[in-house]
Amino acid sequence: MKVFLYSLSLLVLTLVSCESENQQLEAQKVAQKNEAVFKNISKMWQFNFPTPRPEVAATLGRWNEWRQFEIEMLQKPQSTLSAFQMKTKNLSSKADTLAITIPFEYDKPQILSRITTLNTKLKSLETFMNLQVIPEQRIAKLIPEINEEIKGLYKQWDEIIIKKAIPKEIGEELMLRALDTARNANPDEMRKKMEISDKK
């Protein structure tokens, strides 16, 4: 009986020690892979912001959320993979505030769609960075796409400034007012016409 208990306890201890060794080996493999992923992502992590026109720079200087977003994008995490994960989470939350705090002169559909696209790409980056197995190829493809969206946003701002600088032709303002039916609508006049038609 004693021999049986002794051999049973020896067998259990052997199984537990083998299992813990396997877990340690697995943990070492994951740590090495994460270190390699960290180095590769660290090499890829470069975001570029074009130099804006003076008019655009003045507006962006007053837009606090954009300045914070730009600073956050340009600061590269240095320590670990989890630092990149935290960075993508911060970028995603800062990008969420851009569309709701946009300055009045840039509150146009084309600007809002660019900001929404940029926000979507940053959320994709956050998702990829927080997966258990990080898809490096997708991240390598996504970072240049984010840079393109930033560049496109700056071009759109430039286009707004250029269009503002184009002088209006004689009578153009009057013609635009005449075409704007919402401004020309007179609710009192409309009510009178409706009452007259109801009486008939």
N, C-alpha and C positions, 0 to 999 in steps of 0.2 A: 504494500500500500504506500509506504514511504517512497519507494523507488518510483512508483507511478506518479505521485504528487511532485516529486523532484523533477522528473522528466517532463511533466506537463508545464511546470513553471519555467523550466529551461526553454521549452518550445515557445511559450508566450513571449518571454524576454527576447528571444532571437527574432521573432516576427516584428515586435515593436521596434527593435534596434534597426532592422532592415528597412522598415517603413520610414523611420526618422532619417536614415541615411538617404533614402530616395527623395524625401521632401527637401533635405538640404541640397542635394544635387540639382533638383528642380529649381529651387530658389536661386542657386548660383547661376544657372542657365538664364533664368528670367532677368537677373541683375545684369548679366553680361549683355543680353539682348537690349535691355533698356538703356544701358550705357552707349551702345552702338547707335541706337535710335536717337538718343540725346545728341550725340556728336553730329549725326547727319542732319537733324532738324536745326541744330545750331548753325550749321553752314548755310542752310537754305533761308533762314529767318532774316530776310532783308526787305523792309518796306520803304518805298520811295514816295516822297511828296514833292511834286513839281514846284518851282518858284512861281508864285502867283503874280498877276498884274498888280500894280499899286492899288487900284480901286478894289480889287478882290481881297488883297492883303488887309486893307483897312476894315472891310466887313468881317473877315475872318478873325482879325485882332479883337473885335468886339464880341465875337461869338465864343463864349467861354467853353461851352461843351465841345466845340470843334478843336480848340486848343488843347484841352485835356485829352481828347481822343488821339490827336496827333502825337502828343508827348508819350502817351501810353503805347502807341504803335511803334515809336522809334526806340523805346527802351527794350533792349533784348535781355531775356532771362539768362542768367549766368550759371546757376548752380545745378539743378537737376531737371528731370523730365516733369516732375510735379510742378516746378516753377513755370514751365511752358503751359501746363494745364491751367494753372491759376491765371496766367497772362491771357490765355484765350477766353477765359470766363470774364475777366475784367474788360477785355476788348468788346466782347459781345454785349455786355451791359451798357458800356459807354456808347456803342453804336445804336442801341435802342433809343437813347435820349436824343440823338441827332435829328430825327424826323419831327419830333414834337417841339424842338427848340429852335428850329430853323429861322434865320432872320427873314423879315418880311420881303425884302427885295429878291430873295432866293426861294421864296415859297411858291414854286412853280411845279407843275406835274412832272416835267422832265428831270428836275433836280430831285424831287421826292422819289421818283422811280430809280434813279441812280443810287440814292442813299439806301433804298430798300434792297436793291441788288447787292450792294456792299455789305449790308447787314446780314443778308442771307448767306453770303460767302463766308463771313466771319463766324456765323453760327455753324456752318458746315465744318469749318476749321476746328471749332470748339468740340464738335461731335467726334471728329476723327481723332483729336488729341486725347479724348477721354475714353476711347475704346480700349479693351484689354490688350488687343494686338493692334498696334498703331500702323495704319497703312501709309507708309512713307511715300509711296509713289503718288497717292492722291494728294497728300500734303504738298509734295513737290510741284504738282500741277496747280494746286489751289493758290499758293502764294503769288505766282505771277498774275493769276486772274484777279486777285485782290489789288495788286499794283495797277493793273489795267483799269479797274473800276475807280480807283483813286484818281488816276490820270484823266479818265473820262469825266469825272466830277469837276475837276479843275477846268477842263475844256468847256464844259457846259456853263460854268460860271463866267468864263471869258466870253462866251457867245452872248450871254445876257448883257454884259457890259458893252460889247460891240453893237448889239441891236439898239441899246439905249442911246448910243452916240449917233446913230443915223438920224439926220434931221427929217422931220415930217414935211410932206409936200403941202402946198397951199390948198386948203379945203379938206385935207385928209382927216383932220380931227373932227370936223363937222360931219363928214361921211361916216366915220366910225360911230359917232354918237347916234346918227340916224339908223344905223344898222343894229344898234344895241336895243332890242325890243324890251328888255327888262327895265331899262332906265326910262324908256318912253311910255311905259304902262302907267296909266292914271287910274287908280282904283275907284275914285269917285265917278269919273266918266263912265267906267265900265259898269258900275252899279246902276247908273241912270239908264244905260242902254238895256241892261237886263230887266229892269222894272218895266220899261216901255214894251219890251218884247213879251213879258209875262201878261201884260194887260190886253194884248191883241188876241 
